[in-house]
């Protein structure tokens, strides 16, 4: 006794042999594609977020830069922080006020210098200028502010303790 009979082979049900039918995508196939693609993108975004949460930000070492007696008001001190290849500039703007920035211009990495007459940091390569108070771009081609070196006063010594990236105002 035969319980089950097939009229056509299984492969003919699964695969279309007519070329005209192969051009069309069924709603089911399209929906499956959208769901799987969306799931893959979601998993990728979750992976990026988890990696950024788990990545520890490196703590930069504290490094003495100068003492208050060594630098007059309006004076400049050049130093290297956090590494020996990272040039920085410190400016004492008042009796108890001082700021430090990366000395590399954010346009083409030319060395910036302090101009006491205009009270700003200037880039001689393309006439870019940065505010001495917060490192923001005043004019010229630099696309973003200078990274600021975080400073602490420990007694009479000024110590570099970290780097804050330049942010748009």
MINU-263313 format. One record per atom (N, C-alpha, C): residue number from 1; residue in three letters; chain; atom name; y negated, z, x. Coordinates in steps of 0.05 Angstrom, whole numbers. Layout:
// residues N
NUM  ALA  A  CA  Y  Z  X
...
// end
This chain:
// residues 169
1  UNK  A  N  23  0  17
1  UNK  A  CA  0  0  0
1  UNK  A  C  -25  0  18
2  UNK  A  N  -43  -17  12
2  UNK  A  CA  -67  -21  28
2  UNK  A  C  -90  -6  13
3  UNK  A  N  -101  15  27
3  UNK  A  CA  -122  30  15
3  UNK  A  C  -150  18  18
4  UNK  A  N  -153  5  39
4  UNK  A  CA  -180  -4  45
4  UNK  A  C  -179  -32  57
5  UNK  A  N  -194  -49  45
5  UNK  A  CA  -195  -77  55
5  UNK  A  C  -224  -84  61
6  UNK  A  N  -227  -99  82
6  UNK  A  CA  -254  -109  90
6  UNK  A  C  -255  -138  84
7  UNK  A  N  -279  -145  74
7  UNK  A  CA  -283  -174  69
7  UNK  A  C  -293  -188  94
8  UNK  A  N  -308  -173  111
8  UNK  A  CA  -318  -185  136
8  UNK  A  C  -316  -164  158
9  UNK  A  N  -315  -173  183
9  UNK  A  CA  -312  -154  205
9  UNK  A  C  -337  -136  207
10  UNK  A  N  -332  -113  219
10  UNK  A  CA  -353  -92  222
10  UNK  A  C  -377  -102  239
11  UNK  A  N  -371  -118  259
11  UNK  A  CA  -393  -127  276
11  UNK  A  C  -412  -145  261
12  UNK  A  N  -402  -159  241
12  UNK  A  CA  -420  -177  225
12  UNK  A  C  -439  -160  208
13  UNK  A  N  -430  -137  199
13  UNK  A  CA  -448  -120  183
13  UNK  A  C  -470  -107  200
14  UNK  A  N  -463  -101  226
14  UNK  A  CA  -482  -87  243
14  UNK  A  C  -502  -107  257
15  UNK  A  N  -492  -130  263
15  UNK  A  CA  -509  -150  278
15  UNK  A  C  -512  -175  261
16  UNK  A  N  -537  -182  258
16  UNK  A  CA  -543  -206  243
16  UNK  A  C  -537  -231  261
17  UNK  A  N  -523  -249  249
17  UNK  A  CA  -517  -274  264
17  UNK  A  C  -536  -296  257
18  UNK  A  N  -552  -292  237
18  UNK  A  CA  -572  -312  229
18  UNK  A  C  -597  -306  245
19  UNK  A  N  -607  -327  257
19  UNK  A  CA  -631  -324  274
19  UNK  A  C  -656  -317  257
20  UNK  A  N  -658  -326  233
20  UNK  A  CA  -681  -321  216
20  UNK  A  C  -683  -291  210
21  UNK  A  N  -661  -277  207
21  UNK  A  CA  -662  -248  201
21  UNK  A  C  -671  -231  225
22  UNK  A  N  -668  -241  249
22  UNK  A  CA  -674  -226  273
22  UNK  A  C  -705  -223  277
23  UNK  A  N  -721  -239  264
23  UNK  A  CA  -749  -238  268
23  UNK  A  C  -762  -215  252
24  UNK  A  N  -748  -205  233
24  UNK  A  CA  -759  -185  215
24  UNK  A  C  -750  -157  223
25  UNK  A  N  -769  -138  222
25  UNK  A  CA  -763  -110  228
25  UNK  A  C  -762  -96  201
26  UNK  A  N  -742  -81  196
26  UNK  A  CA  -740  -67  171
26  UNK  A  C  -758  -42  171
27  UNK  A  N  -765  -32  148
27  UNK  A  CA  -781  -8  147
27  UNK  A  C  -768  15  160
28  UNK  A  N  -742  17  158
28  UNK  A  CA  -727  38  170
28  UNK  A  C  -729  37  201
29  UNK  A  N  -726  13  212
29  UNK  A  CA  -728  10  241
29  UNK  A  C  -757  17  251
30  UNK  A  N  -776  7  236
30  UNK  A  CA  -804  13  243
30  UNK  A  C  -810  43  241
31  UNK  A  N  -801  56  220
31  UNK  A  CA  -805  85  217
31  UNK  A  C  -792  100  240
32  UNK  A  N  -768  92  247
32  UNK  A  CA  -753  106  269
32  UNK  A  C  -769  103  295
33  UNK  A  N  -779  79  300
33  UNK  A  CA  -795  74  324
33  UNK  A  C  -820  92  325
34  UNK  A  N  -834  93  302
34  UNK  A  CA  -858  110  301
34  UNK  A  C  -852  139  306
35  UNK  A  N  -831  149  293
35  UNK  A  CA  -824  177  296
35  UNK  A  C  -816  183  325
36  UNK  A  N  -800  166  337
36  UNK  A  CA  -791  172  364
36  UNK  A  C  -814  169  384
37  UNK  A  N  -832  150  380
37  UNK  A  CA  -855  147  398
37  UNK  A  C  -874  171  395
38  UNK  A  N  -879  180  371
38  UNK  A  CA  -896  203  366
38  UNK  A  C  -884  228  378
39  UNK  A  N  -858  231  375
39  UNK  A  CA  -844  254  387
39  UNK  A  C  -847  254  418
40  UNK  A  N  -843  231  430
40  UNK  A  CA  -845  229  459
40  UNK  A  C  -873  235  468
41  UNK  A  N  -893  226  454
41  UNK  A  CA  -921  232  462
41  UNK  A  C  -927  262  458
42  UNK  A  N  -917  274  437
42  UNK  A  CA  -921  302  433
42  UNK  A  C  -908  319  455
43  UNK  A  N  -884  312  462
43  UNK  A  CA  -870  327  483
43  UNK  A  C  -885  323  510
44  UNK  A  N  -895  299  515
44  UNK  A  CA  -911  295  540
44  UNK  A  C  -936  312  540
45  UNK  A  N  -950  314  518
45  UNK  A  CA  -974  331  517
45  UNK  A  C  -968  360  520
46  UNK  A  N  -946  369  508
46  UNK  A  CA  -938  397  511
46  UNK  A  C  -931  403  540
47  UNK  A  N  -918  384  553
47  UNK  A  CA  -911  387  582
47  UNK  A  C  -936  390  599
48  UNK  A  N  -956  374  594
48  UNK  A  CA  -981  375  609
48  UNK  A  C  -995  402  605
49  UNK  A  N  -996  412  580
49  UNK  A  CA  -1008  438  574
49  UNK  A  C  -993  460  588
50  UNK  A  N  -967  460  586
50  UNK  A  CA  -951  481  599
50  UNK  A  C  -955  481  629
51  UNK  A  N  -955  457  641
51  UNK  A  CA  -959  456  670
51  UNK  A  C  -986  466  678
52  UNK  A  N  -1007  460  662
52  UNK  A  CA  -1034  470  670
52  UNK  A  C  -1036  500  666
53  UNK  A  N  -1021  512  647
53  UNK  A  CA  -1021  541  643
53  UNK  A  C  -1007  555  666
54  UNK  A  N  -986  543  676
54  UNK  A  CA  -969  556  696
54  UNK  A  C  -981  552  724
55  UNK  A  N  -998  532  728
55  UNK  A  CA  -1009  527  754
55  UNK  A  C  -1029  549  761
56  UNK  A  N  -1024  564  781
56  UNK  A  CA  -1042  585  789
56  UNK  A  C  -1065  573  805
57  UNK  A  N  -1089  582  799
57  UNK  A  CA  -1112  573  815
57  UNK  A  C  -1112  588  842
58  UNK  A  N  -1115  574  863
58  UNK  A  CA  -1114  587  889
58  UNK  A  C  -1139  604  893
59  UNK  A  N  -1135  628  903
59  UNK  A  CA  -1157  646  909
59  UNK  A  C  -1167  639  937
60  UNK  A  N  -1193  634  939
60  UNK  A  CA  -1204  627  964
60  UNK  A  C  -1211  653  979
61  UNK  A  N  -1209  652  1006
61  UNK  A  CA  -1214  676  1021
61  UNK  A  C  -1244  682  1022
62  UNK  A  N  -1251  707  1024
62  UNK  A  CA  -1279  715  1028
62  UNK  A  C  -1286  710  1057
63  UNK  A  N  -1309  698  1061
63  UNK  A  CA  -1318  691  1089
63  UNK  A  C  -1347  699  1093
64  UNK  A  N  -1353  716  1112
64  UNK  A  CA  -1381  723  1118
64  UNK  A  C  -1396  698  1126
65  UNK  A  N  -1420  695  1116
65  UNK  A  CA  -1437  671  1122
65  UNK  A  C  -1459  679  1141
66  UNK  A  N  -1475  699  1134
66  UNK  A  CA  -1497  707  1150
66  UNK  A  C  -1506  735  1141
67  UNK  A  N  -1525  746  1156
67  UNK  A  CA  -1538  771  1148
67  UNK  A  C  -1566  765  1138
68  UNK  A  N  -1577  782  1122
68  UNK  A  CA  -1604  778  1111
68  UNK  A  C  -1625  778  1133
69  UNK  A  N  -1620  792  1155
69  UNK  A  CA  -1640  792  1177
69  UNK  A  C  -1640  765  1192
70  UNK  A  N  -1618  750  1191
70  UNK  A  CA  -1616  725  1206
70  UNK  A  C  -1630  701  1193
71  UNK  A  N  -1636  704  1167
71  UNK  A  CA  -1647  681  1153
71  UNK  A  C  -1672  689  1139
72  UNK  A  N  -1695  676  1145
72  UNK  A  CA  -1720  683  1132
72  UNK  A  C  -1722  671  1103
73  UNK  A  N  -1741  680  1088
73  UNK  A  CA  -1745  669  1061
73  UNK  A  C  -1753  639  1064
74  UNK  A  N  -1740  622  1050
74  UNK  A  CA  -1744  593  1053
74  UNK  A  C  -1728  581  1076
75  UNK  A  N  -1712  598  1089
75  UNK  A  CA  -1695  588  1111
75  UNK  A  C  -1669  578  1102
76  UNK  A  N  -1656  563  1120
76  UNK  A  CA  -1631  550  1113
76  UNK  A  C  -1609  558  1133
77  UNK  A  N  -1585  560  1124
77  UNK  A  CA  -1562  566  1142
77  UNK  A  C  -1540  546  1134
78  UNK  A  N  -1530  531  1154
78  UNK  A  CA  -1507  513  1149
78  UNK  A  C  -1482  528  1157
79  UNK  A  N  -1461  524  1141
79  UNK  A  CA  -1435  538  1147
79  UNK  A  C  -1413  521  1135
80  UNK  A  N  -1388  528  1141
80  UNK  A  CA  -1364  514  1131
80  UNK  A  C  -1349  533  1113
81  UNK  A  N  -1343  523  1088
81  UNK  A  CA  -1328  539  1069
81  UNK  A  C  -1317  520  1048
82  UNK  A  N  -1293  522  1038
82  UNK  A  CA  -1272  542  1045
82  UNK  A  C  -1256  534  1070
83  UNK  A  N  -1258  508  1078
83  UNK  A  CA  -1243  500  1101
83  UNK  A  C  -1262  490  1123
84  UNK  A  N  -1252  484  1147
84  UNK  A  CA  -1269  476  1169
84  UNK  A  C  -1281  448  1165
85  UNK  A  N  -1271  432  1146
85  UNK  A  CA  -1282  406  1141
85  UNK  A  C  -1302  406  1118
86  UNK  A  N  -1307  429  1105
86  UNK  A  CA  -1324  430  1081
86  UNK  A  C  -1352  441  1089
87  UNK  A  N  -1371  423  1093
87  UNK  A  CA  -1398  431  1101
87  UNK  A  C  -1413  443  1077
88  UNK  A  N  -1428  465  1081
88  UNK  A  CA  -1443  477  1060
88  UNK  A  C  -1471  484  1070
89  UNK  A  N  -1489  488  1051
89  UNK  A  CA  -1517  496  1058
89  UNK  A  C  -1525  520  1042
90  UNK  A  N  -1536  540  1055
90  UNK  A  CA  -1546  564  1042
90  UNK  A  C  -1576  564  1045
91  UNK  A  N  -1590  570  1023
91  UNK  A  CA  -1619  572  1023
91  UNK  A  C  -1627  599  1012
92  UNK  A  N  -1644  614  1027
92  UNK  A  CA  -1655  639  1018
92  UNK  A  C  -1681  633  1003
93  UNK  A  N  -1681  635  977
93  UNK  A  CA  -1704  627  961
93  UNK  A  C  -1724  649  956
94  UNK  A  N  -1716  674  958
94  UNK  A  CA  -1734  697  955
94  UNK  A  C  -1723  720  971
95  UNK  A  N  -1737  743  969
95  UNK  A  CA  -1729  767  985
95  UNK  A  C  -1700  774  980
96  UNK  A  N  -1691  774  954
96  UNK  A  CA  -1664  782  948
96  UNK  A  C  -1650  760  932
97  UNK  A  N  -1657  735  937
97  UNK  A  CA  -1644  712  923
97  UNK  A  C  -1636  691  943
98  UNK  A  N  -1612  681  940
98  UNK  A  CA  -1601  661  958
98  UNK  A  C  -1581  644  942
99  UNK  A  N  -1579  619  949
99  UNK  A  CA  -1560  601  936
99  UNK  A  C  -1547  584  958
100  UNK  A  N  -1522  575  951
100  UNK  A  CA  -1508  558  970
100  UNK  A  C  -1493  536  954
101  UNK  A  N  -1492  513  966
101  UNK  A  CA  -1480  489  954
101  UNK  A  C  -1464  474  975
102  UNK  A  N  -1446  457  965
102  UNK  A  CA  -1432  438  983
102  UNK  A  C  -1454  420  994
103  UNK  A  N  -1452  413  1019
103  UNK  A  CA  -1472  396  1031
103  UNK  A  C  -1467  366  1027
104  UNK  A  N  -1445  359  1013
104  UNK  A  CA  -1439  331  1008
104  UNK  A  C  -1450  322  982
105  UNK  A  N  -1466  301  983
105  UNK  A  CA  -1477  289  958
105  UNK  A  C  -1454  279  941
106  UNK  A  N  -1457  282  915
106  UNK  A  CA  -1436  274  896
106  UNK  A  C  -1436  244  892
107  UNK  A  N  -1454  229  905
107  UNK  A  CA  -1455  200  902
107  UNK  A  C  -1437  187  923
108  UNK  A  N  -1444  189  948
108  UNK  A  CA  -1428  177  969
108  UNK  A  C  -1422  196  992
109  UNK  A  N  -1424  222  988
109  UNK  A  CA  -1417  243  1007
109  UNK  A  C  -1436  244  1031
110  UNK  A  N  -1460  235  1028
110  UNK  A  CA  -1480  238  1050
110  UNK  A  C  -1488  268  1051
111  UNK  A  N  -1497  277  1074
111  UNK  A  CA  -1505  305  1077
111  UNK  A  C  -1533  309  1064
112  UNK  A  N  -1534  329  1046
112  UNK  A  CA  -1560  336  1034
112  UNK  A  C  -1574  356  1051
113  UNK  A  N  -1601  357  1049
113  UNK  A  CA  -1616  376  1064
113  UNK  A  C  -1637  389  1046
114  UNK  A  N  -1647  412  1054
114  UNK  A  CA  -1667  427  1038
114  UNK  A  C  -1695  418  1046
115  UNK  A  N  -1711  410  1026
115  UNK  A  CA  -1739  403  1031
115  UNK  A  C  -1756  426  1020
116  UNK  A  N  -1768  443  1038
116  UNK  A  CA  -1783  465  1028
116  UNK  A  C  -1809  457  1013
117  UNK  A  N  -1820  434  1019
117  UNK  A  CA  -1845  425  1005
117  UNK  A  C  -1840  420  976
118  UNK  A  N  -1818  407  969
118  UNK  A  CA  -1811  402  941
118  UNK  A  C  -1792  422  929
119  UNK  A  N  -1782  440  946
119  UNK  A  CA  -1763  462  937
119  UNK  A  C  -1739  450  923
120  UNK  A  N  -1726  431  936
120  UNK  A  CA  -1702  419  925
120  UNK  A  C  -1684  409  948
121  UNK  A  N  -1659  402  941
121  UNK  A  CA  -1641  391  960
121  UNK  A  C  -1642  360  957
122  UNK  A  N  -1644  346  979
122  UNK  A  CA  -1648  317  978
122  UNK  A  C  -1626  303  994
123  UNK  A  N  -1619  280  984
123  UNK  A  CA  -1599  263  998
123  UNK  A  C  -1615  239  1009
124  UNK  A  N  -1615  236  1036
124  UNK  A  CA  -1631  214  1048
124  UNK  A  C  -1619  186  1044
125  UNK  A  N  -1594  184  1037
125  UNK  A  CA  -1581  158  1035
125  UNK  A  C  -1592  141  1013
126  UNK  A  N  -1594  152  989
126  UNK  A  CA  -1603  136  966
126  UNK  A  C  -1624  151  949
127  UNK  A  N  -1639  169  962
127  UNK  A  CA  -1661  184  949
127  UNK  A  C  -1652  200  925
128  UNK  A  N  -1629  212  926
128  UNK  A  CA  -1620  230  906
128  UNK  A  C  -1632  258  910
129  UNK  A  N  -1636  273  889
129  UNK  A  CA  -1647  300  891
129  UNK  A  C  -1633  319  872
130  UNK  A  N  -1630  344  881
130  UNK  A  CA  -1616  365  866
130  UNK  A  C  -1634  389  864
131  UNK  A  N  -1633  403  841
131  UNK  A  CA  -1648  427  837
131  UNK  A  C  -1637  449  855
132  UNK  A  N  -1655  465  867
132  UNK  A  CA  -1646  487  884
132  UNK  A  C  -1635  510  868
133  UNK  A  N  -1643  513  843
133  UNK  A  CA  -1634  536  827
133  UNK  A  C  -1605  534  817
134  UNK  A  N  -1597  509  809
134  UNK  A  CA  -1570  507  799
134  UNK  A  C  -1554  482  808
135  UNK  A  N  -1566  466  826
135  UNK  A  CA  -1552  443  837
135  UNK  A  C  -1551  418  819
136  UNK  A  N  -1566  419  796
136  UNK  A  CA  -1565  396  778
136  UNK  A  C  -1580  372  790
137  UNK  A  N  -1573  349  781
137  UNK  A  CA  -1585  324  791
137  UNK  A  C  -1613  322  779
138  UNK  A  N  -1633  319  796
138  UNK  A  CA  -1661  314  787
138  UNK  A  C  -1667  285  784
139  UNK  A  N  -1658  269  803
139  UNK  A  CA  -1661  240  801
139  UNK  A  C  -1644  226  822
140  UNK  A  N  -1641  200  819
140  UNK  A  CA  -1625  185  837
140  UNK  A  C  -1598  178  827
141  UNK  A  N  -1581  167  844
141  UNK  A  CA  -1555  158  835
141  UNK  A  C  -1533  178  834
142  UNK  A  N  -1536  203  843
142  UNK  A  CA  -1513  222  842
142  UNK  A  C  -1503  225  813
143  UNK  A  N  -1477  223  808
143  UNK  A  CA  -1467  225  780
143  UNK  A  C  -1464  253  769
144  UNK  A  N  -1463  273  787
144  UNK  A  CA  -1458  301  777
144  UNK  A  C  -1471  320  796
145  UNK  A  N  -1474  345  787
145  UNK  A  CA  -1487  366  804
145  UNK  A  C  -1470  373  829
146  UNK  A  N  -1483  386  848
146  UNK  A  CA  -1469  395  871
146  UNK  A  C  -1451  419  865
147  UNK  A  N  -1427  420  877
147  UNK  A  CA  -1411  444  873
147  UNK  A  C  -1425  468  886
148  UNK  A  N  -1426  490  871
148  UNK  A  CA  -1440  514  881
148  UNK  A  C  -1420  533  894
149  UNK  A  N  -1429  545  916
149  UNK  A  CA  -1413  565  931
149  UNK  A  C  -1421  592  919
150  UNK  A  N  -1401  607  909
150  UNK  A  CA  -1407  634  898
150  UNK  A  C  -1410  653  921
151  UNK  A  N  -1432  668  920
151  UNK  A  CA  -1439  687  941
151  UNK  A  C  -1439  715  931
152  UNK  A  N  -1433  734  948
152  UNK  A  CA  -1436  763  943
152  UNK  A  C  -1451  775  966
153  UNK  A  N  -1466  796  959
153  UNK  A  CA  -1480  811  980
153  UNK  A  C  -1464  837  985
154  UNK  A  N  -1455  841  1009
154  UNK  A  CA  -1440  865  1017
154  UNK  A  C  -1456  878  1039
155  UNK  A  N  -1473  897  1031
155  UNK  A  CA  -1491  910  1049
155  UNK  A  C  -1512  890  1057
156  UNK  A  N  -1515  885  1083
156  UNK  A  CA  -1535  865  1092
156  UNK  A  C  -1522  838  1097
157  UNK  A  N  -1496  835  1091
157  UNK  A  CA  -1482  810  1097
157  UNK  A  C  -1478  794  1071
158  UNK  A  N  -1482  768  1073
158  UNK  A  CA  -1477  750  1051
158  UNK  A  C  -1450  738  1056
159  UNK  A  N  -1433  739  1035
159  UNK  A  CA  -1405  731  1037
159  UNK  A  C  -1399  709  1017
160  UNK  A  N  -1387  687  1026
160  UNK  A  CA  -1378  666  1007
160  UNK  A  C  -1351  675  996
161  UNK  A  N  -1349  673  969
161  UNK  A  CA  -1324  683  956
161  UNK  A  C  -1310  662  939
162  UNK  A  N  -1322  639  934
162  UNK  A  CA  -1310  619  918
162  UNK  A  C  -1327  595  914
163  UNK  A  N  -1316  575  900
163  UNK  A  CA  -1331  550  895
163  UNK  A  C  -1330  544  865
164  UNK  A  N  -1353  539  854
164  UNK  A  CA  -1355  532  826
164  UNK  A  C  -1362  502  825
165  UNK  A  N  -1346  486  811
165  UNK  A  CA  -1352  457  810
165  UNK  A  C  -1378  453  796
166  UNK  A  N  -1392  432  803
166  UNK  A  CA  -1417  425  790
166  UNK  A  C  -1412  417  761
167  UNK  A  N  -1427  427  742
167  UNK  A  CA  -1423  420  715
167  UNK  A  C  -1448  407  704
168  UNK  A  N  -1444  389  685
168  UNK  A  CA  -1467  375  673
168  UNK  A  C  -1483  395  656
169  UNK  A  N  -1509  392  657
169  UNK  A  CA  -1527  410  642
169  UNK  A  C  -1530  399  614
// end
